[in-house]
Amino acid sequence: MNIYMSLYVALLFVLLTPGILLTLPPKGSKLVVAVVHGLVFALVYHLTHKAVWLATSEKEGFGWLSNAIFTYYLTKKAK
């Protein structure tokens, strides 16, 4: 895992801590709020981690965009 991915996960965790950006549900118990925020974190991470990984990693001297295009081309060619 690269350093930027680690920073992304830490920032996402802090931002989705109950009371920082939002509190869901507003009048729920501490346990319910913690469970809901855990699910929100998991959902946001699941939907964004690949894009963040591609945007922050460079392999074999290529930039992230050329890697994404190359990967897309290889997956289309294999089908």
Contacts in CASP RR format, 6 or more apart in sequence:
PFRMAT RR
TARGET T0000
AUTHOR 0000-0000-0000
METHOD contacts of the structure
MODEL  1
MNIYMSLYVALLFVLLTPGILLTLPPKGSKLVVAVVHGLVFALVYHLTHK
AVWLATSEKEGFGWLSNAIFTYYLTKKAK
2 53 0 8 1.000
2 56 0 8 1.000
2 57 0 8 1.000
4 52 0 8 1.000
4 56 0 8 1.000
4 57 0 8 1.000
5 49 0 8 1.000
5 52 0 8 1.000
5 53 0 8 1.000
5 56 0 8 1.000
5 57 0 8 1.000
8 49 0 8 1.000
8 52 0 8 1.000
8 56 0 8 1.000
9 45 0 8 1.000
12 41 0 8 1.000
12 44 0 8 1.000
12 45 0 8 1.000
13 41 0 8 1.000
14 20 0 8 1.000
15 21 0 8 1.000
16 37 0 8 1.000
16 38 0 8 1.000
16 40 0 8 1.000
16 41 0 8 1.000
16 44 0 8 1.000
17 37 0 8 1.000
18 24 0 8 1.000
18 33 0 8 1.000
18 34 0 8 1.000
18 37 0 8 1.000
23 33 0 8 1.000
24 33 0 8 1.000
24 36 0 8 1.000
24 37 0 8 1.000
24 40 0 8 1.000
25 32 0 8 1.000
25 33 0 8 1.000
25 36 0 8 1.000
54 64 0 8 1.000
54 67 0 8 1.000
54 68 0 8 1.000
55 64 0 8 1.000
56 64 0 8 1.000
57 64 0 8 1.000
57 67 0 8 1.000
58 64 0 8 1.000
58 67 0 8 1.000
59 67 0 8 1.000
62 70 0 8 1.000
END
